[in-house]
Amino acid sequence: MTSILSNLFFSSASRKTLVYYGGYCLLFLLSYLALVSTISFFHFLLDHEMRVIESWLTRNAWETLVLAKLAAAVVVLKTLRLNNYLIKDSLGLIKKSELLPERRACALILFLAVFYVALIYQFGEAVPNESGVQFATASYFGSIAFYLIDFFVIFTLLTHNPLSRRRQKFLLCALLPVMFLVSAKSAMPYIDKQSIFLALHFGAMTALLSKASNNLANLALYSLLIVGPMSLLFGVDLVWADSHSVYVFPEQTPFIGILLIWLTGFIYYFRSNRPA
């Protein structure tokens, strides 16, 4: 009976992955809350006004978020190793992974970048941000780290809890983005128009990992050439929106067009199943 239920729903490997990743998401939220509370506490000790505290937290939001994710990742990965002494450390996993991106992944990323820019100029023009570019480094690398830390945790979990059945992979690919979105929206409830990109980026990187489970370079390349530039250049920043980007986010760009670009790109990616 247990075997039948595992085949239909979640295998032991799937359950372990979901439990550990769920614990990671919860630890991220607790760590973020603890950091924000601690920072606010020290500001209050210095008799700072609330607007000063809010301004500081906004300016340093990416550093706070990334630090909270790193703390959660360290705890979860250490716990994973304590429960199984055969598990390799993070550096060993990176060395064993493929560090060159697939050609089809490179083609996909180029397609997404070119057609997204084309879509923007088709329905208007990217208007330079009058307020000027500020915090460019934090926006670019913070956006990248926000996704990559999660995917390194997922990569580690799947490496040590491999899935063999397609049904299990499908269920996991459906549930992991939901857990990520819930944790991200809980930490940043003010996310509005960027929510679609939150789902698109995580879904895209989930698809890349599901198709090439041992290739970290695909994820890194997507983050460096899609996630980071979109945040810095076009205002797809989860924290500051287009307040500090090079261009103001083009409001007239249709979301259905963005979805069709990503869908078309990944249809190509999954159909071109020949070795790169």
Sine and cosine of phi, psi and omega as CSV:
sin_phi,cos_phi,sin_psi,cos_psi,sin_omega,cos_omega
0.00,0.00,-0.69,0.72,0.02,-1.00
-0.88,0.48,-0.63,0.77,0.02,-1.00
-0.90,0.43,-0.66,0.75,0.00,-1.00
-0.90,0.44,-0.72,0.70,0.01,-1.00
-0.89,0.45,-0.60,0.80,0.02,-1.00
-0.91,0.41,-0.62,0.79,0.01,-1.00
-0.94,0.35,-0.61,0.79,-0.04,-1.00
-0.98,0.19,-0.61,0.79,-0.10,-1.00
-0.90,-0.43,-0.99,-0.12,-0.08,-1.00
-0.83,-0.56,0.79,-0.62,0.09,-1.00
-0.97,0.24,0.10,-0.99,0.03,-1.00
-0.87,0.49,-0.65,0.76,0.01,-1.00
-0.90,0.43,-0.65,0.76,0.03,-1.00
-0.90,0.44,-0.71,0.71,-0.01,-1.00
-0.88,0.47,-0.68,0.74,0.01,-1.00
-0.89,0.46,-0.68,0.73,0.00,-1.00
-0.89,0.46,-0.71,0.71,-0.01,-1.00
-0.91,0.41,-0.65,0.76,-0.01,-1.00
-0.91,0.41,-0.74,0.68,-0.01,-1.00
-0.92,0.40,-0.67,0.74,-0.01,-1.00
-0.94,0.34,-0.60,0.80,0.09,-1.00
-0.88,0.48,-0.65,0.76,0.07,-1.00
-0.90,0.44,-0.61,0.79,0.04,-1.00
-0.89,0.45,-0.72,0.70,0.01,-1.00
-0.88,0.48,-0.67,0.74,0.02,-1.00
-0.91,0.41,-0.68,0.73,0.04,-1.00
-0.89,0.45,-0.60,0.80,0.05,-1.00
-0.87,0.49,-0.74,0.68,0.00,-1.00
-0.89,0.45,-0.67,0.74,0.01,-1.00
-0.91,0.40,-0.65,0.76,0.02,-1.00
-0.91,0.41,-0.66,0.75,0.01,-1.00
-0.91,0.42,-0.69,0.72,0.03,-1.00
-0.89,0.46,-0.66,0.75,0.00,-1.00
-0.91,0.42,-0.66,0.75,0.01,-1.00
-0.91,0.41,-0.72,0.70,0.00,-1.00
-0.89,0.45,-0.66,0.75,0.00,-1.00
-0.91,0.41,-0.66,0.75,0.00,-1.00
-0.91,0.41,-0.70,0.71,0.03,-1.00
-0.88,0.48,-0.71,0.70,0.00,-1.00
-0.89,0.46,-0.64,0.77,-0.01,-1.00
-0.86,0.51,-0.72,0.69,-0.01,-1.00
-0.93,0.36,-0.55,0.83,0.08,-1.00
-0.91,0.42,-0.65,0.76,0.03,-1.00
-0.90,0.43,-0.59,0.80,0.06,-1.00
-0.88,0.47,-0.53,0.85,0.02,-1.00
-1.00,0.07,0.11,0.99,0.06,-1.00
0.89,0.45,0.60,0.80,0.05,-1.00
-0.99,0.13,0.51,-0.86,0.05,-1.00
-0.96,0.27,0.33,-0.94,-0.04,-1.00
-0.87,0.49,-0.62,0.79,-0.01,-1.00
-0.91,0.41,-0.51,0.86,0.06,-1.00
-0.93,0.37,-0.67,0.74,0.02,-1.00
-0.90,0.43,-0.71,0.70,0.01,-1.00
-0.88,0.47,-0.65,0.76,0.02,-1.00
-0.89,0.45,-0.68,0.74,0.00,-1.00
-0.91,0.42,-0.70,0.71,-0.01,-1.00
-0.90,0.43,-0.59,0.81,0.02,-1.00
-0.93,0.36,-0.69,0.72,-0.01,-1.00
-0.90,0.43,-0.56,0.83,-0.07,-1.00
-0.95,-0.33,0.43,0.90,-0.08,-1.00
-0.90,0.45,-0.68,0.73,-0.03,-1.00
-0.90,0.43,-0.67,0.74,0.02,-1.00
-0.88,0.48,-0.65,0.76,0.00,-1.00
-0.92,0.40,-0.69,0.72,-0.01,-1.00
-0.90,0.43,-0.72,0.69,-0.03,-1.00
-0.91,0.41,-0.65,0.76,0.03,-1.00
-0.89,0.46,-0.64,0.77,0.03,-1.00
-0.91,0.42,-0.66,0.75,0.03,-1.00
-0.92,0.40,-0.65,0.76,0.03,-1.00
-0.89,0.46,-0.68,0.74,0.01,-1.00
-0.89,0.46,-0.70,0.72,0.02,-1.00
-0.90,0.43,-0.66,0.75,-0.01,-1.00
-0.90,0.44,-0.68,0.73,0.00,-1.00
-0.88,0.48,-0.70,0.71,-0.02,-1.00
-0.90,0.44,-0.72,0.69,-0.05,-1.00
-0.92,0.40,-0.69,0.72,-0.02,-1.00
-0.93,0.36,-0.57,0.82,0.08,-1.00
-0.92,0.40,-0.66,0.75,0.04,-1.00
-0.90,0.44,-0.64,0.77,0.03,-1.00
-0.88,0.48,-0.67,0.74,0.00,-1.00
-0.94,0.33,-0.56,0.83,0.04,-1.00
-0.91,0.41,-0.54,0.84,-0.02,-1.00
-0.99,0.16,-0.24,0.97,0.01,-1.00
-0.46,-0.89,0.97,-0.26,-0.08,-1.00
-0.94,0.34,-0.20,0.98,0.02,-1.00
-0.99,0.16,-0.19,0.98,-0.05,-1.00
-0.95,0.33,0.72,-0.69,-0.01,-1.00
-0.97,0.26,0.42,-0.91,0.06,-1.00
-0.97,0.26,0.14,-0.99,-0.10,-1.00
-0.88,0.47,-0.67,0.75,-0.01,-1.00
-0.89,0.45,-0.64,0.77,0.03,-1.00
-0.90,0.44,-0.62,0.78,0.03,-1.00
-0.91,0.41,-0.65,0.76,0.01,-1.00
-0.90,0.44,-0.68,0.73,-0.01,-1.00
-0.90,0.44,-0.55,0.83,-0.03,-1.00
-0.99,0.15,-0.27,0.96,-0.02,-1.00
-0.99,0.17,0.24,-0.97,0.05,-1.00
-0.98,0.18,0.83,-0.56,-0.10,-0.99
-0.97,-0.25,0.17,0.98,0.11,-0.99
-0.88,-0.47,0.78,-0.63,-0.01,-1.00
-0.93,0.36,0.46,-0.89,0.07,-1.00
-0.94,0.35,0.49,-0.87,0.03,-1.00
-0.90,0.43,-0.63,0.78,0.00,-1.00
-0.92,0.38,-0.52,0.86,0.08,-1.00
-0.93,0.36,-0.64,0.77,0.06,-1.00
-0.88,0.47,-0.68,0.74,0.02,-1.00
-0.90,0.44,-0.66,0.75,0.02,-1.00
-0.88,0.48,-0.74,0.67,-0.05,-1.00
-0.90,0.43,-0.66,0.75,0.06,-1.00
-0.89,0.46,-0.67,0.74,0.03,-1.00
-0.87,0.50,-0.74,0.67,-0.02,-1.00
-0.88,0.47,-0.70,0.71,-0.03,-1.00
-0.90,0.44,-0.74,0.67,-0.07,-1.00
-0.91,0.41,-0.71,0.70,-0.08,-1.00
-0.97,0.24,-0.45,0.90,0.09,-1.00
-0.92,0.39,-0.70,0.71,0.04,-1.00
-0.89,0.45,-0.67,0.75,0.02,-1.00
-0.88,0.48,-0.64,0.77,0.01,-1.00
-0.90,0.44,-0.65,0.76,0.01,-1.00
-0.87,0.49,-0.74,0.68,-0.05,-1.00
-0.97,0.23,-0.32,0.95,0.07,-1.00
-0.94,0.34,-0.59,0.81,-0.06,-1.00
-0.95,-0.31,0.35,0.94,0.01,-1.00
0.48,-0.88,-0.54,-0.84,-0.01,-1.00
-0.52,-0.86,0.58,-0.82,0.04,-1.00
-0.95,0.30,0.91,-0.42,-0.06,-1.00
-1.00,-0.02,0.79,-0.62,0.02,-1.00
-0.85,0.52,0.59,-0.80,-0.02,-1.00
-0.97,0.23,0.88,-0.48,-0.06,-1.00
-0.92,0.39,-0.46,0.89,-0.02,-1.00
-0.96,0.27,-0.20,0.98,0.03,-1.00
1.00,0.08,0.33,-0.94,-0.03,-1.00
-0.99,0.12,0.83,-0.56,0.06,-1.00
-0.75,-0.66,0.45,-0.89,0.06,-1.00
0.81,0.58,0.62,0.79,-0.07,-1.00
-0.88,0.48,-0.69,0.72,-0.02,-1.00
-0.89,0.46,-0.70,0.71,-0.01,-1.00
-0.90,0.43,-0.65,0.76,-0.01,-1.00
-0.91,0.42,-0.72,0.69,-0.06,-1.00
-0.93,0.38,-0.84,0.55,-0.09,-1.00
-0.97,0.24,-0.50,0.87,0.07,-1.00
-0.90,0.43,-0.67,0.74,0.03,-1.00
-0.89,0.46,-0.66,0.75,0.00,-1.00
-0.90,0.43,-0.75,0.66,-0.04,-1.00
-0.90,0.44,-0.53,0.85,-0.04,-1.00
-0.85,0.53,-0.59,0.81,0.02,-1.00
-1.00,-0.04,-0.68,0.74,-0.12,-0.99
-0.91,0.42,-0.57,0.82,0.02,-1.00
-0.89,0.46,-0.70,0.72,0.05,-1.00
-0.86,0.51,-0.70,0.71,-0.08,-1.00
-0.96,0.27,-0.42,0.91,0.11,-0.99
-0.94,0.33,-0.60,0.80,0.09,-1.00
-0.89,0.46,-0.73,0.68,0.01,-1.00
-0.89,0.45,-0.68,0.73,0.03,-1.00
-0.85,0.52,-0.70,0.72,0.02,-1.00
-0.90,0.44,-0.70,0.72,-0.01,-1.00
-0.89,0.45,-0.69,0.73,-0.02,-1.00
-0.95,0.30,-0.48,0.88,0.05,-1.00
-0.90,0.43,-0.63,0.78,-0.05,-1.00
-0.99,-0.11,-0.15,0.99,0.09,-1.00
-0.74,-0.67,0.92,0.40,-0.10,-1.00
-0.91,0.43,0.57,-0.82,0.03,-1.00
-0.97,-0.25,0.72,-0.70,-0.04,-1.00
-0.96,-0.27,-0.47,0.88,-0.07,-1.00
-0.99,-0.10,0.63,-0.78,-0.03,-1.00
-0.89,0.45,-0.60,0.80,-0.01,-1.00
-0.87,0.49,-0.67,0.74,0.00,-1.00
-0.91,0.42,-0.65,0.76,0.03,-1.00
-0.90,0.45,-0.66,0.75,-0.01,-1.00
-0.89,0.45,-0.72,0.69,0.01,-1.00
-0.88,0.47,-0.65,0.76,0.00,-1.00
-0.93,0.37,-0.65,0.76,0.02,-1.00
-0.91,0.40,-0.38,0.92,0.05,-1.00
-0.99,0.10,-0.59,0.81,-0.09,-1.00
-1.00,0.09,-0.58,0.81,-0.02,-1.00
-0.87,0.49,-0.71,0.70,0.06,-1.00
-0.88,0.48,-0.58,0.81,0.03,-1.00
-0.89,0.45,-0.70,0.71,0.01,-1.00
-0.90,0.44,-0.65,0.76,0.03,-1.00
-0.90,0.44,-0.72,0.69,-0.03,-1.00
-0.90,0.44,-0.64,0.77,0.01,-1.00
-0.89,0.45,-0.71,0.71,-0.02,-1.00
-0.92,0.38,-0.65,0.76,-0.01,-1.00
-0.92,0.40,-0.70,0.71,0.01,-1.00
-0.93,0.36,-0.49,0.87,0.05,-1.00
-0.94,0.34,-0.62,0.78,0.01,-1.00
-0.97,0.23,-0.55,0.83,-0.04,-1.00
-0.77,-0.63,0.96,0.28,-0.06,-1.00
-0.91,0.40,-0.22,0.98,-0.03,-1.00
-0.99,0.14,-0.09,1.00,0.02,-1.00
-0.89,0.46,0.78,-0.62,-0.02,-1.00
-0.84,-0.54,-1.00,0.01,-0.07,-1.00
-0.94,0.33,-0.30,0.95,0.02,-1.00
-0.98,0.18,-0.13,0.99,-0.04,-1.00
-0.86,0.51,-0.59,0.81,0.00,-1.00
-0.89,0.45,-0.60,0.80,0.00,-1.00
-0.97,0.25,-0.50,0.87,0.10,-0.99
-0.85,0.52,-0.71,0.70,0.02,-1.00
-0.95,0.31,-0.66,0.75,-0.03,-1.00
-0.89,0.45,-0.74,0.68,-0.05,-1.00
-0.91,0.42,-0.71,0.70,-0.01,-1.00
-0.92,0.39,-0.65,0.76,0.03,-1.00
-0.90,0.44,-0.64,0.77,0.01,-1.00
-0.90,0.43,-0.69,0.72,-0.02,-1.00
-0.95,0.32,-0.51,0.86,0.11,-0.99
-0.90,0.44,-0.68,0.73,0.02,-1.00
-0.90,0.44,-0.67,0.74,0.02,-1.00
-0.88,0.47,-0.66,0.75,-0.02,-1.00
-0.95,0.32,-0.58,0.82,-0.01,-1.00
-0.93,0.36,-0.52,0.86,-0.04,-1.00
-1.00,0.08,-0.57,0.82,0.02,-1.00
-0.76,-0.65,0.99,0.16,-0.20,-0.98
-0.92,0.38,-0.28,0.96,-0.02,-1.00
-0.93,-0.36,0.29,0.96,-0.06,-1.00
-0.93,-0.38,0.98,-0.18,0.06,-1.00
-0.98,0.19,-0.38,0.93,-0.04,-1.00
-0.91,0.42,-0.58,0.82,0.05,-1.00
-0.86,0.52,-0.70,0.71,0.00,-1.00
-0.92,0.40,-0.69,0.72,-0.01,-1.00
-0.89,0.46,-0.68,0.74,-0.02,-1.00
-0.91,0.40,-0.67,0.74,0.05,-1.00
-0.87,0.49,-0.68,0.73,-0.01,-1.00
-0.91,0.42,-0.70,0.71,-0.07,-1.00
-0.94,0.34,-0.57,0.82,-0.12,-0.99
-0.97,-0.26,-0.24,0.97,0.01,-1.00
-0.88,-0.48,-0.86,0.52,-0.08,-1.00
-0.89,0.46,-0.82,0.57,-0.04,-1.00
-0.88,0.48,-0.80,0.59,0.00,-1.00
-0.87,0.49,-0.61,0.79,0.01,-1.00
-0.90,0.43,-0.59,0.81,0.04,-1.00
-0.93,0.36,-0.74,0.68,-0.08,-1.00
-0.96,0.27,-0.67,0.74,-0.12,-0.99
-1.00,0.04,-0.71,0.70,-0.19,-0.98
-0.93,-0.37,0.23,0.97,0.13,-0.99
0.97,0.22,0.34,0.94,0.06,-1.00
-1.00,0.01,0.83,0.56,-0.04,-1.00
-0.98,-0.21,0.82,-0.58,-0.08,-1.00
-0.91,0.41,-0.45,0.89,-0.07,-1.00
-1.00,-0.09,-0.80,0.60,-0.14,-0.99
-0.97,-0.25,0.00,1.00,-0.08,-1.00
0.81,0.59,-0.81,-0.58,-0.02,-1.00
-0.96,-0.27,0.35,0.94,-0.03,-1.00
-0.91,0.42,-0.54,0.84,-0.07,-1.00
-0.81,-0.59,0.35,0.94,-0.03,-1.00
-1.00,0.00,0.19,-0.98,0.01,-1.00
-0.93,0.38,-0.68,0.73,0.03,-1.00
-0.86,-0.50,0.47,-0.88,0.09,-1.00
-0.96,0.29,0.64,-0.76,0.00,-1.00
-0.86,0.51,0.84,-0.55,-0.05,-1.00
-0.95,0.30,0.98,-0.20,-0.08,-1.00
-0.88,0.48,-0.48,0.88,-0.08,-1.00
-0.98,0.20,-0.12,0.99,0.01,-1.00
-0.92,0.38,0.85,-0.52,-0.06,-1.00
-0.95,0.30,0.75,-0.66,0.01,-1.00
-0.90,0.43,-0.53,0.85,0.02,-1.00
-0.90,0.43,-0.57,0.82,0.05,-1.00
-0.91,0.41,-0.64,0.77,0.04,-1.00
-0.89,0.45,-0.71,0.70,0.01,-1.00
-0.88,0.48,-0.66,0.76,-0.02,-1.00
-0.92,0.40,-0.58,0.82,0.05,-1.00
-0.89,0.45,-0.75,0.66,-0.01,-1.00
-0.91,0.42,-0.65,0.76,0.00,-1.00
-0.90,0.44,-0.71,0.70,0.01,-1.00
-0.88,0.48,-0.69,0.72,0.00,-1.00
-0.87,0.49,-0.67,0.74,-0.06,-1.00
-0.99,0.16,-0.39,0.92,0.16,-0.99
-0.90,0.45,-0.69,0.73,0.06,-1.00
-0.88,0.47,-0.71,0.71,-0.08,-1.00
-0.88,0.48,-0.68,0.73,-0.04,-1.00
-0.97,0.23,-0.47,0.88,0.00,-1.00
-0.99,0.17,-0.49,0.87,0.04,-1.00
-1.00,0.09,0.96,0.28,-0.15,-0.99
-1.00,-0.03,0.27,0.96,0.03,-1.00
-0.98,0.18,0.54,-0.84,0.01,-1.00
-0.84,0.54,0.68,-0.74,0.00,-1.00
-0.99,0.13,0.00,0.00,0.00,0.00
